[in-house]
């Protein structure tokens, strides 16, 4: 334990995985910025290569015992009723699960475009997309009411329900996640808007009919004015009362995807993760997992880097190999998301069995998609300048995650957390 009483070595407060359970985080794609483009922007100089090596990583954990729906859906375990029980109650083991193989796509049209996007979304699902990341929400403070609220830029529940039911009618089992954090359209930097910036160029191997753009760059970080429990309660209420259409057979979003990143302006406060923000994200993730929701994250490559032992909450670092080429590019992170995966990587689940309560631990994060297309990434350098063979390079990357690496969290006294080994087992990786 640290002086502040916080546990060391990758243990969330009050959550200690049983012996033999190791911590697990991720894998996944890449792109560069040329001189003359806005700082932080991404272009498609090596898009073709990135597409061939696009990776989607699923960390599936916490599946209840019993049968599960093919292609994703619900899993019901001991103690669940005929309908699988309610989420978040002792004795009700019911968790939403991802498909065994994940092919995800981002649906990020503006509000005025949703109606015209319907056929594109259905076509993408016909082509194989089975996880749709809908854009997007912010978790913000409503000043007048003094309470947390969900600010949505996505479609309403009626549209989502109609899409979900049409997919069911076509026997296309699809998981629906809402993204937290999106590209921020700053009036002072119009080049950063999704419509005009190379940052928004498609880079995924998902079908082209469903957009797959850069997401959380230039977005404000969530406010931490309210406790995680309050904010999660607001999100859950929004999902169940405003989005879900139970009378139509649509239960709302199956979970959410964290996509919080940095900012083009080097001096922006959003180029540093506050300790409070990271802890807040981690705790909300655990609360959602206790209620059976899917929790996903999409860190930039440098935010979860098995080639580095360093840890820093700042997002203004640079990679040594790129220094001679782009010495003024300072938009990399240093294992910031590793803290989330290490400290909040497991969630304690209690289930009532007859007169006793059983306890088990599940992975908090079901899916981690590492953005290898981050500007001036290790992947970019190795595959373009060092001319590494993509297949072998990816295999080596997976092995690095499998072997695990020490992250020196103790170098930042503010987090009050000890050094930890962060590891990803091959069976937890889903690549395409």
C-alpha positions, 0 to 999 in steps of 0.5 A: 500500500502507498502512504495514502492507503491505495493498493499497489500493483494493479489493484482497483480499491477493494478489488483483488483478482483471485490467484492466477488471474492476471491483468489484461489489456489489448492490440490493433492500425496507423497514419502520419501527418505531413508538413503544412497540415494542422498539428495533430492531423492524420493523413492517408500516406500509407492507408493501403498498408494500414488497411491490410493490417487493421486490427480490432481487439476484443478483451472478452471477460465476465461472461456468465455461465450458461448459453449465450446468443450467437453473434453477441447478446445476453448471457445468463448464469446461475440465479437468473430468472426465466428472462435472465434477471435484471442487471446489477442485482444480487442473484441476477447474472445477466451480462451483454456480450460481444460476438466471438469475432468482432468487425466494428464500424463507426456511424458518425454522421451529423444529426441532419444526416441520420435519415439518409444513413439508414441504408448505408448502415444496413449495408455495412451489417450485411457486409459483416459489421457486427458491432456498431459504434454510434456517435456520440455523447458527452457526459457534462454538467447542467449548471442550472440544475447542478446535476450531470446530464448526457449531451447527445449528438447521435440519433434518437431512440426511435431511429436506433430501435428501427435499425436494430429491429431491421437487423434482427429481421435480417438475422444480423446479430449486432451489438450497439455501443455509444461512443464517449468523446468525438472530434470537436469542431472548434471555430478557431480551427476549422481544419479540425472538422471531420469534413475537412481534416485528414484526421477524419480519413477512414482507416479501418478494414470495416466496409466503406459503407459505414464510416470509420473516422478519427474520433476523440481528437480535439474533444474536451475531456469529461467534467468530474464535478459529479461523482462517478456514481451520479454520472453513471446513474444519469447515463443509465437513466438516459439509455433506459428511458430516452434511448431504449424502446422495450415495447419494440424489443430494443433495450438501448445501447449494449454499452459504451466506448471511451475515446478521450484523446489530446488536442491540436493546441499544445498548450491546451489543458486537454493535453494532460489527463487529470488523475481525477479524470482517469479515476472517474473513467475507471470507476464509471466503467466498473459500475457499468460492468456491474450492471452487465454492460459492455465497456470498450476503449480506443487508445492511441498507440502511444497511450498503451505502449508495450515498448515503453516502461514510462508513464506520464499523463501528459499527451505532449511527448514524442517518439525518439525514432521520429525526432530527427524527422519531425522534431517538433511533433509533440502529440504522443502519450505515455501509457496513460490508458495503461493506468485505466487497464491496470487499476480498474481492469477487474470488476467485482461481481456478487451473485446470490446463490440460495442463502449465500453470495458468491464473488467473482471477478471479471474484466472491466473492459471487454474490448480495446482497439489500439489506434496504430494509425496515430500520427508518427506511431511506432507502427508507421516507422517500422512498417514504412521506414524500417520496411518490416513485414506487416504480418510478422510485426503484428505477431511480434506486437501481440507477443509483447502484449502477451509477455507483459511489460512493467509500467512505472506508475510510481513515477507520478506521485499524484496517482498514488499507485505502484508500478505494475505489470500490464499483460494481454493474453493472446486468447483475449485478442481478436484481430482481423 
